[in-house]
Amino acid sequence: MSDEKNLGDDLNDMLGDAKEGAKKAVGKASEIAGEAKEKATEFAEEAKETASEFADGAKETFNNVTSNENKKVLAGVLGILFGGLGVHKFILGYNKEGVILLIATLVTCGAASIVGLIEGIIYLTKSDEEFYNTYQVGKKPWF
């Protein structure tokens, strides 16, 4: 009987140890879950901040593209009115081409001014995005 009692006591001790181990495991799991929740919250905040920065950058890029509409209209109108002088080329930053057009107009007694007229019309008929990509980003100097 004493063996049975010892066995019962051992089983009770083991059961107590198992319960204590389970409680510790639950505590550790809760601690890990809390840390995971905290890290997930930090990650979400960083992702939100990154998305906000990306959106701000996209808005700035969009504003840069749309603000070039004024340059498009200015270059187009000046190309039509004073194309032979190459003014529209200077507006777009094509100084070498502006000088070439000015000299060609002087040499041909104004006949080369037709190039400015054509370019002015082309500028005004392009969409803002197409104009920006072609003449400001792509740096296409002629037509």
C-alpha atoms as one frame of an Amber mdcrd trajectory, in Angstrom:
protein
   0.000   0.000   0.000   2.795   2.316   0.750   3.997   1.862  -2.837   0.562
   2.854  -4.056   0.578   5.852  -1.737   4.049   6.862  -2.956   2.901   6.405
  -6.525  -0.186   8.547  -5.845   1.964  11.217  -4.172   4.375  11.146  -7.105
   1.484  11.495  -9.533   0.057  14.385  -7.520   3.481  16.050  -7.450   3.821
  15.554 -11.192   0.330  16.928 -11.757   1.166  19.956  -9.597   4.389  20.482
 -11.533   2.478  20.171 -14.812  -0.076  22.733 -13.660   2.684  25.086 -12.555
   4.490  24.581 -15.890   1.244  25.243 -17.758   0.714  28.460 -15.797   4.270
  29.577 -16.604   3.700  28.695 -20.269   0.482  30.720 -20.319   2.311  33.646
 -18.709   5.167  33.445 -21.208   2.735  33.103 -24.105   0.871  36.212 -22.886
   4.169  38.078 -22.621   5.194  37.038 -26.144   1.733  37.943 -27.482   2.011
  41.386 -25.875   5.429  41.932 -27.445   4.110  40.756 -30.811   1.167  43.132
 -30.533   3.535  45.999 -29.680   5.812  45.176 -32.631   2.799  44.897 -34.961
   1.596  48.310 -33.791   5.054  49.817 -34.407   5.176  48.201 -37.852   1.717
  49.530 -38.702   2.731  53.044 -37.627   5.908  52.873 -39.724   3.942  51.565
 -42.703   1.431  54.372 -42.281   4.244  56.946 -42.139   5.930  55.460 -45.204
   2.650  55.479 -47.122   2.099  59.100 -46.122   5.600  60.058 -47.308   4.994
  58.218 -50.583   1.674  60.034 -51.052   3.347  63.379 -50.366   6.054  62.561
 -52.918   3.443  61.546 -55.478   1.546  64.797 -54.903   4.752  66.786 -55.336
   5.565  64.944 -58.566   2.037  65.529 -59.836   2.263  69.216 -58.967   5.594
  69.457 -60.798   4.072  67.870 -63.890   0.963  70.033 -63.815   2.897  73.225
 -63.056   4.747  72.717 -66.343   1.492  73.464 -68.147   2.360  77.164 -67.844
   5.739  76.482 -69.463   3.978  74.553 -72.229   1.547  77.380 -72.944   4.257
  80.030 -72.689   6.610  78.125 -74.998   3.789  77.395 -77.453   2.552  80.985
 -77.672   6.074  82.392 -77.926   6.904  79.796 -80.584   3.946  80.974 -82.668
   4.583  84.701 -82.156   8.394  84.898 -82.024   9.456  81.459 -83.248  12.098
  82.808 -85.586  13.924  84.366 -82.668  14.082  80.999 -80.869  12.494  82.407
 -77.712  10.491  79.232 -77.116  13.729  77.224 -77.187  15.300  79.440 -74.540
  12.179  79.070 -72.353  12.613  75.274 -72.434  16.341  75.491 -71.723  17.525
  74.612 -75.238  19.981  77.486 -75.577  22.064  75.943 -78.373  18.953  75.228
 -80.459  17.629  78.738 -79.760  20.819  80.283 -81.109  20.729  77.985 -84.152
  17.133  78.997 -84.907  17.920  82.691 -84.462  20.915  82.491 -86.820  18.938
  80.436 -89.357  16.166  83.047 -89.323  18.649  85.862 -89.874  20.441  83.986
 -92.668  17.216  83.023 -94.460  15.627  86.451 -93.991  12.918  85.050 -91.718
  12.064  81.875 -93.627  13.264  79.693 -90.739  10.650  81.280 -88.464   8.193
  78.737 -89.859   9.972  76.189 -87.616   8.995  78.201 -84.538   5.402  78.472
 -85.744   5.159  74.716 -86.280   6.792  73.937 -82.944   4.481  76.346 -81.126
   1.444  74.608 -82.582   2.874  71.174 -81.705   3.536  72.267 -78.123  -0.008
  73.525 -77.644  -1.628  70.417 -79.119   0.194  67.969 -76.854  -1.235  66.932
 -73.488   0.509  68.376 -70.440   1.978  65.003 -69.513   3.128  64.251 -73.061
   4.711  67.717 -73.384   6.473  67.348 -70.032   7.789  63.859 -70.816   8.883
  64.750 -74.354  10.425  68.202 -74.012  11.355  68.548 -70.351  12.219  65.043
 -69.211  13.181  63.565 -72.598  14.916  66.774 -73.716  13.771  66.437 -77.332
  15.040  69.723 -78.863  13.335  69.700 -82.280   9.691  69.062 -83.184
